[in-house]
Amino acid sequence: MSENYIKKLVTEALTQVFTGEQQVTGAQLQQDVDLLKNYTQVSHRLIDSANTWKFEFQTEDKSYLSHVFVVLYPNGACKMRIEVDWKVKSKENTAGAGKDFVITFGPYLSYEEMVSELNRKLKNNSLIGSNLLSDNNDFQLDREMVELLKRLKENIAEIRSLNHPSLKTLERTYELIKDIPDEKGLYEFCKKNFVGWLLKQGMIYKLQNIDKIPFYRSFKKNHEITSKPFATKQ
């Protein structure tokens, strides 16, 4: 048996920790702790006999970087630390670019207690969560545009049937995106064609005419009723 093979077996053994009858791995942590579902495991190490996992989350525009550290001690106690940096990394909290906050939870007496408490405190938390980090203005505007473009695709048949001048911009926009097959392509379309918040806001304003479909539907119906000729007396 080679030395490298022995090292591999030892490494595999160290990456699996048991609490009672439960096997704890990085994947198990991500499954059990709701906060970690959008994070990626970047490392697992044994530090002073304590198993330590490191997870990372970064926003699409690279502005926010968050790290989560989970420590499981030999006696079964656990703790977790969350760090969030904006634009640059720093050791201390800053008012601008740098460290936003560092929060430690625990130690807890058991893995089960840690999972229960973290999910209770962090699920739908108004201050902590990877969904709260995506606040880049351009990205948010692109996301709003993409959702409106998806709705445009869904409603184009009715928009055409209404045949109203105020909806012609929607019809022309549809011609530009009709062959884009997925959401990723729509994001690329928005980034390429609408640079800067002014263009993005202007396009969103035009796309919001989708919300007026019920009004134009009612307008067309009433117009058809009042446009019918009077019945001819026999």
VENBEL-V69063 format. One record per backbone hydrogen bond with DSSP energy under -1.0 kcal/mol. NH is the residue of the N-H (numbers start at 1). CO is the residue of the C=O. E is the energy in kcal/mol with one decimal. If there is no record, write none. Layout:
NH;CO;E + NH;CO;E
This chain:
6;2;-1.8 + 7;3;-2.3 + 8;4;-2.1 + 9;5;-2.1 + 10;6;-2.3 + 11;7;-2.6 + 12;8;-2.4 + 13;9;-2.0 + 14;10;-2.1 + 15;11;-1.3 + 16;13;-1.1 + 17;24;-2.1 + 19;22;-2.7 + 22;19;-2.1 + 24;17;-4.5 + 29;25;-2.3 + 30;26;-2.1 + 31;27;-1.6 + 32;28;-2.4 + 33;29;-3.0 + 36;33;-1.3 + 37;34;-1.6 + 39;36;-1.6 + 40;56;-2.5 + 42;54;-2.9 + 43;54;-1.4 + 45;52;-2.6 + 47;50;-2.9 + 50;47;-2.0 + 51;72;-2.1 + 52;45;-3.1 + 53;70;-2.7 + 54;43;-2.2 + 55;68;-2.8 + 56;40;-2.6 + 57;66;-2.5 + 59;64;-1.8 + 62;59;-2.0 + 65;85;-2.5 + 66;57;-3.2 + 67;83;-2.3 + 68;55;-2.2 + 69;81;-2.6 + 70;53;-2.2 + 71;79;-2.6 + 72;51;-2.9 + 73;77;-2.9 + 76;73;-2.3 + 78;108;-2.1 + 79;71;-1.7 + 80;105;-2.5 + 81;69;-2.4 + 82;103;-3.0 + 83;67;-2.8 + 84;101;-2.0 + 85;65;-3.0 + 86;98;-2.8 + 87;63;-4.3 + 88;86;-2.4 + 94;99;-2.5 + 98;86;-2.2 + 100;84;-3.3 + 101;84;-1.2 + 103;82;-2.3 + 105;80;-3.5 + 108;78;-3.5 + 114;110;-2.0 + 115;111;-2.5 + 116;112;-2.2 + 117;113;-2.6 + 118;114;-2.9 + 119;115;-2.2 + 120;116;-1.7 + 121;117;-2.4 + 122;118;-2.8 + 123;119;-1.4 + 125;122;-2.0 + 132;129;-1.7 + 133;130;-1.2 + 135;133;-2.0 + 140;136;-2.5 + 141;137;-2.4 + 142;138;-2.5 + 143;139;-2.6 + 144;140;-2.1 + 145;141;-2.3 + 146;142;-2.7 + 147;143;-2.1 + 148;144;-1.9 + 149;145;-2.7 + 150;146;-2.3 + 151;147;-1.7 + 152;148;-2.1 + 153;149;-2.0 + 154;150;-1.7 + 155;151;-1.7 + 159;155;-2.3 + 160;156;-2.4 + 161;157;-1.9 + 162;158;-2.1 + 163;159;-1.2 + 167;164;-2.0 + 168;165;-1.3 + 171;167;-1.6 + 172;168;-2.5 + 173;169;-2.4 + 174;170;-2.4 + 175;171;-1.5 + 177;173;-1.1 + 178;174;-1.8 + 180;177;-2.1 + 186;182;-1.5 + 187;183;-2.2 + 188;184;-2.0 + 189;185;-2.2 + 190;186;-2.3 + 191;187;-2.5 + 192;188;-2.2 + 193;189;-2.2 + 194;190;-2.1 + 200;196;-1.9 + 201;197;-3.0 + 202;198;-2.2 + 203;199;-2.2 + 204;200;-2.4 + 205;201;-2.3 + 206;202;-1.7 + 207;203;-2.7 + 208;204;-1.7 + 209;206;-1.5 + 210;207;-2.1 + 211;208;-1.4 + 212;209;-1.6 + 213;210;-1.6 + 216;212;-2.3 + 217;213;-2.6 + 218;214;-2.3 + 219;215;-2.7 + 220;216;-2.4 + 221;217;-2.1 + 222;218;-2.5 + 223;219;-2.2 + 224;220;-2.3 + 225;221;-1.7 + 226;222;-2.3 + 227;223;-1.3
